[in-house]
Amino acid sequence: MSNDFAFSIKSSVFDENYNPSENTRITTNFANLARGTHRQQNLRNALMMMNNRFNSLAHADNPKGDRYAVELEIISAEIDIEGNGKTFPVIEILKTNIVDRKTQQRIDGIVGNNFSSYVRDYDFSVRLLAANNNNSGFSLPEGFGDLHGNIFKSFVNSAAYQERFNKKPVICLSVSSKNTYHRTDYQHPVLGFEYQQDELSLTDHYFGKMGLQARYFMPENSVAPLAFYFTGDLLNDYTDLELIGTISTMETFQKIYRPEIYNANSAAGQCYQPSLTHGDHSLTRIVYDREERSRLAIEQGKYTEEHFIKPYQDILEQWSAHYVL
């Protein structure tokens, strides 16, 4: 069996006029911001926060703190299982681009950043819930994350990806509220102090199936470390401006999504355990419905089961079992 299904890529601009497309997961974080009566102000404020954060980190030869601007593209990957042109949207990520207003250059940033996936919704909101329904302990379904991981690896190694992007993706997420992180002595000039955790989180294991490893860094003037998932060499494969683009974008989103952690009023210390019940934090002026997101994730997981997993179950199982990079 071939290791490759056909992938296609669509992109859309994420700016203050952004409207989610029909195929966008409605639980995608930036789609959540783009709904409701405050949608345009939400988007405008989020983009302003990103630009301000970028310039605070890229301060060399930037005396007024306004040299750079971040532009974002939403990258949607669709998969064609049977080769008949019928596709299913499997992955949605962000591509950063950096505008240098001084030199009038537009610089490629990192692809990845935010990560959304219908199949992940199915894994966590259908399979995992069913496996632990009415159970006293916690257990993972057999082969949990294998199919999703192989789809992601196949996409990154596809012609569609490699024709469009010249570097591997970096995904930037919140640290786990179930783990404890310890600050090391290593300080990267852009990423900041590195933290290490006591044990791998469920997300670490899941992203490991995608071929990604994690490192944790707290950038200058941040209050909590971010989790960076990558292949290759995070510190040497990307330029300072590329890394700053990811930090400024994802730290802004995390301040909105998880203010208890990333907009706390005191910074993480030598030993740090994140908490979503931490009361000493500030709210942004951006409306985000976290409860709605959790509810919709279950709906979307069931949608994936009905329209992707069950119709193609035999094909997907055989393909994933024999998938080799």
PLY file of the C-alpha trace (Angstrom):
ply
format ascii 1.0
element vertex 325
property float x
property float y
property float z
element edge 324
property int vertex1
property int vertex2
end_header
0.00 0.00 0.00
1.25 3.50 -0.82
2.46 5.57 2.10
0.90 8.69 0.64
-2.61 9.99 0.35
-3.05 13.15 -1.70
-2.94 16.39 0.28
-3.98 19.84 -0.85
-3.40 23.17 0.89
-5.64 26.20 1.13
-4.68 29.45 2.81
-6.54 32.50 4.05
-5.41 35.74 5.62
-5.94 36.20 9.36
-6.55 39.90 9.93
-9.25 42.10 11.43
-11.59 41.20 8.54
-11.16 37.43 8.97
-14.26 35.22 8.77
-13.90 31.47 9.38
-14.41 29.32 6.28
-16.92 26.47 6.12
-14.19 23.89 6.68
-12.55 25.62 9.63
-13.01 23.78 12.91
-15.29 26.06 14.88
-13.29 25.24 18.01
-10.12 26.58 16.39
-8.97 29.24 18.79
-8.70 32.09 16.32
-12.12 31.20 14.86
-13.57 31.61 18.34
-12.28 35.19 18.41
-13.90 35.98 15.06
-17.51 35.51 16.17
-19.98 37.70 17.98
-20.61 41.40 18.21
-17.02 42.21 19.20
-15.38 40.11 16.49
-13.54 42.87 14.63
-12.35 44.58 17.80
-11.23 41.18 19.16
-9.13 40.57 16.06
-7.73 44.10 15.94
-6.69 43.96 19.60
-5.11 40.50 19.23
-3.03 41.63 16.23
-1.94 44.77 18.06
-0.81 42.65 21.03
1.23 40.44 18.67
2.96 43.40 17.03
3.77 45.03 20.36
5.19 41.78 21.73
7.25 41.19 18.58
8.84 44.64 18.79
9.58 44.25 22.50
11.65 41.14 21.71
13.17 42.43 18.44
14.48 45.60 20.05
17.84 45.85 18.24
17.88 48.90 15.94
14.23 49.45 16.85
14.25 52.54 19.11
10.55 53.38 18.76
9.39 49.76 19.07
7.44 49.90 15.83
9.81 48.51 13.21
8.09 45.15 12.68
4.59 43.83 12.05
3.38 40.24 12.06
1.09 38.94 9.33
-0.67 35.59 9.68
-1.95 33.05 7.18
-4.25 30.18 8.12
-3.01 27.03 6.39
-5.66 24.34 5.92
-4.64 20.87 4.78
-7.19 18.55 3.18
-6.72 14.85 2.49
-8.07 12.83 -0.44
-8.34 9.20 0.68
-9.66 7.58 -2.49
-8.05 9.80 -5.12
-11.43 10.96 -6.42
-11.19 14.60 -5.43
-13.37 14.19 -2.34
-11.43 15.70 0.54
-11.68 16.00 4.31
-10.05 18.87 6.27
-7.54 17.22 8.60
-5.06 19.86 9.79
-5.09 23.61 10.31
-1.97 25.55 11.27
-0.71 29.13 11.15
2.07 30.64 9.05
3.75 33.80 10.33
5.22 36.44 8.05
7.23 39.39 9.29
7.15 42.84 7.74
10.26 44.98 8.33
9.01 48.53 7.88
12.55 49.93 7.89
13.85 47.87 4.95
10.44 47.20 3.35
11.20 43.47 3.45
8.65 40.72 3.98
10.33 37.84 5.80
9.06 34.27 5.98
8.22 33.12 9.48
7.56 29.70 10.95
4.70 27.46 9.83
2.87 25.60 12.58
2.34 27.74 15.66
-1.30 27.03 16.47
-2.47 23.47 15.73
-6.01 22.28 15.02
-7.17 18.85 13.91
-10.54 17.16 13.50
-8.92 13.77 14.12
-7.44 15.03 17.39
-10.98 16.08 18.41
-12.10 12.53 17.66
-9.23 11.01 19.64
-9.66 13.15 22.75
-13.39 13.92 22.74
-14.75 10.58 21.50
-12.22 7.73 21.85
-10.59 8.84 25.09
-13.90 9.73 26.75
-15.43 6.39 25.75
-12.41 4.44 27.02
-12.67 6.07 30.44
-16.43 6.27 30.81
-17.40 4.92 34.24
-13.83 3.69 34.85
-12.19 4.21 38.22
-8.72 4.62 36.68
-7.38 6.28 33.55
-6.39 4.35 30.44
-5.57 5.09 26.81
-7.30 3.30 23.92
-5.10 0.89 21.99
-2.98 2.70 19.41
-4.11 6.09 20.70
-2.75 8.81 18.41
-1.18 6.45 15.86
-3.47 7.34 12.94
-3.35 11.05 13.70
0.43 10.99 14.02
0.87 9.19 10.70
-1.48 11.61 8.92
0.56 14.55 10.25
3.90 13.00 9.25
2.52 12.14 5.83
1.35 15.74 5.36
4.72 17.26 6.37
6.50 14.90 3.95
3.99 15.43 1.14
4.73 17.24 -2.10
2.02 19.77 -1.20
3.86 20.77 1.99
7.38 20.69 0.61
6.49 22.75 -2.45
5.03 25.44 -0.20
7.34 25.51 2.84
11.10 25.09 3.15
11.27 24.36 6.89
9.60 21.88 9.21
6.74 23.10 11.42
7.02 24.26 15.00
3.89 24.00 17.16
3.71 26.24 20.24
1.27 25.30 23.01
0.53 25.92 26.67
2.43 23.90 29.26
0.47 21.18 31.05
-1.33 22.14 34.25
-0.74 18.58 35.53
3.07 18.77 35.45
5.75 20.61 37.40
8.48 22.49 35.54
11.96 23.37 36.81
14.01 26.25 35.45
17.48 25.33 34.22
20.57 27.52 34.00
20.37 27.67 30.20
19.09 30.94 28.73
18.58 31.33 24.97
18.88 34.91 23.67
15.36 34.84 22.20
13.52 31.89 23.74
14.65 32.79 27.25
15.15 30.44 30.20
14.65 26.77 29.50
12.44 24.72 31.80
12.31 20.94 32.17
9.44 18.85 33.47
9.28 15.86 35.78
7.44 13.59 33.33
5.90 13.62 29.87
2.35 14.88 29.56
-0.40 13.22 27.52
0.08 15.96 24.92
3.81 15.17 24.78
3.06 11.52 24.08
0.42 12.43 21.49
2.70 14.87 19.68
5.48 12.30 19.90
3.33 10.10 17.63
3.49 13.04 15.18
7.29 12.84 15.22
7.64 15.96 17.40
9.73 16.46 20.53
9.22 19.22 23.10
11.30 21.86 24.83
10.02 24.49 27.22
11.16 28.11 27.32
10.05 31.29 29.08
10.95 34.33 26.95
12.03 37.66 28.39
9.19 39.46 30.21
6.92 36.42 29.96
5.29 34.97 33.07
5.17 31.26 32.13
7.07 28.89 29.83
5.69 27.88 26.46
5.90 24.36 25.02
7.61 24.18 21.62
7.06 20.99 19.56
9.45 20.45 16.65
11.67 18.11 14.67
15.34 18.75 14.06
17.11 21.51 16.01
14.86 24.22 17.44
17.78 26.47 18.40
19.68 26.37 15.11
17.16 25.63 12.36
15.30 28.92 12.78
16.40 32.56 12.85
15.81 34.89 15.79
13.09 36.75 13.88
11.35 33.48 13.00
11.32 32.44 16.67
10.13 35.88 17.78
7.26 35.62 15.30
6.11 32.38 16.90
6.54 33.68 20.46
4.66 36.90 19.84
1.81 35.13 18.06
1.30 32.23 20.43
1.95 34.08 23.68
-0.76 36.54 22.63
-3.23 33.73 21.98
-2.33 32.07 25.28
-2.90 35.32 27.20
-6.38 35.32 25.73
-7.13 31.58 26.11
-5.37 30.89 29.41
-4.97 34.19 31.29
-4.60 32.31 34.59
-1.24 31.03 33.30
0.02 33.48 30.68
-1.45 36.73 31.98
-0.72 36.03 35.64
0.42 38.98 37.73
3.60 37.20 38.86
6.13 35.23 36.85
6.95 31.54 37.13
9.78 30.85 39.55
12.47 28.19 39.79
9.83 25.50 40.32
6.52 26.05 38.57
3.21 24.25 38.24
0.66 25.97 35.97
-2.92 26.28 37.21
-6.12 27.21 35.42
-7.64 28.13 38.80
-4.94 30.69 39.63
-6.82 33.79 40.75
-4.08 36.41 40.57
-4.25 37.19 36.88
-5.47 39.90 34.53
-7.95 39.57 31.68
-7.35 40.92 28.20
-9.97 43.05 26.49
-10.67 40.20 24.09
-13.74 37.98 24.40
-13.09 34.23 24.30
-15.60 31.50 25.16
-13.63 28.62 26.69
-16.75 26.70 27.74
-18.15 26.79 24.21
-14.86 25.48 22.84
-14.98 22.39 25.09
-18.56 21.64 24.13
-17.95 22.03 20.41
-14.88 19.78 20.53
-17.18 16.84 21.35
-19.53 17.74 18.50
-16.64 17.95 16.07
-15.16 14.69 17.28
-18.47 12.97 16.53
-18.61 14.69 13.13
-15.14 13.29 12.34
-16.19 9.82 13.41
-19.26 9.94 11.13
-17.72 11.58 8.06
-14.09 10.41 8.12
-13.27 7.57 10.51
-16.22 5.22 9.84
-16.46 5.68 6.04
-12.73 5.05 5.57
-12.00 2.91 8.61
-10.61 -0.16 6.80
-8.46 1.92 4.45
-7.14 4.12 7.27
-6.34 1.18 9.55
-4.42 -0.68 6.84
-2.58 2.44 5.73
-1.59 3.48 9.26
-0.46 -0.04 10.20
1.94 -0.10 7.24
2.94 3.56 7.21
6.71 4.10 6.99
8.43 7.43 6.45
0 1
1 2
2 3
3 4
4 5
5 6
6 7
7 8
8 9
9 10
10 11
11 12
12 13
13 14
14 15
15 16
16 17
17 18
18 19
19 20
20 21
21 22
22 23
23 24
24 25
25 26
26 27
27 28
28 29
29 30
30 31
31 32
32 33
33 34
34 35
35 36
36 37
37 38
38 39
39 40
40 41
41 42
42 43
43 44
44 45
45 46
46 47
47 48
48 49
49 50
50 51
51 52
52 53
53 54
54 55
55 56
56 57
57 58
58 59
59 60
60 61
61 62
62 63
63 64
64 65
65 66
66 67
67 68
68 69
69 70
70 71
71 72
72 73
73 74
74 75
75 76
76 77
77 78
78 79
79 80
80 81
81 82
82 83
83 84
84 85
85 86
86 87
87 88
88 89
89 90
90 91
91 92
92 93
93 94
94 95
95 96
96 97
97 98
98 99
99 100
100 101
101 102
102 103
103 104
104 105
105 106
106 107
107 108
108 109
109 110
110 111
111 112
112 113
113 114
114 115
115 116
116 117
117 118
118 119
119 120
120 121
121 122
122 123
123 124
124 125
125 126
126 127
127 128
128 129
129 130
130 131
131 132
132 133
133 134
134 135
135 136
136 137
137 138
138 139
139 140
140 141
141 142
142 143
143 144
144 145
145 146
146 147
147 148
148 149
149 150
150 151
151 152
152 153
153 154
154 155
155 156
156 157
157 158
158 159
159 160
160 161
161 162
162 163
163 164
164 165
165 166
166 167
167 168
168 169
169 170
170 171
171 172
172 173
173 174
174 175
175 176
176 177
177 178
178 179
179 180
180 181
181 182
182 183
183 184
184 185
185 186
186 187
187 188
188 189
189 190
190 191
191 192
192 193
193 194
194 195
195 196
196 197
197 198
198 199
199 200
200 201
201 202
202 203
203 204
204 205
205 206
206 207
207 208
208 209
209 210
210 211
211 212
212 213
213 214
214 215
215 216
216 217
217 218
218 219
219 220
220 221
221 222
222 223
223 224
224 225
225 226
226 227
227 228
228 229
229 230
230 231
231 232
232 233
233 234
234 235
235 236
236 237
237 238
238 239
239 240
240 241
241 242
242 243
243 244
244 245
245 246
246 247
247 248
248 249
249 250
250 251
251 252
252 253
253 254
254 255
255 256
256 257
257 258
258 259
259 260
260 261
261 262
262 263
263 264
264 265
265 266
266 267
267 268
268 269
269 270
270 271
271 272
272 273
273 274
274 275
275 276
276 277
277 278
278 279
279 280
280 281
281 282
282 283
283 284
284 285
285 286
286 287
287 288
288 289
289 290
290 291
291 292
292 293
293 294
294 295
295 296
296 297
297 298
298 299
299 300
300 301
301 302
302 303
303 304
304 305
305 306
306 307
307 308
308 309
309 310
310 311
311 312
312 313
313 314
314 315
315 316
316 317
317 318
318 319
319 320
320 321
321 322
322 323
323 324
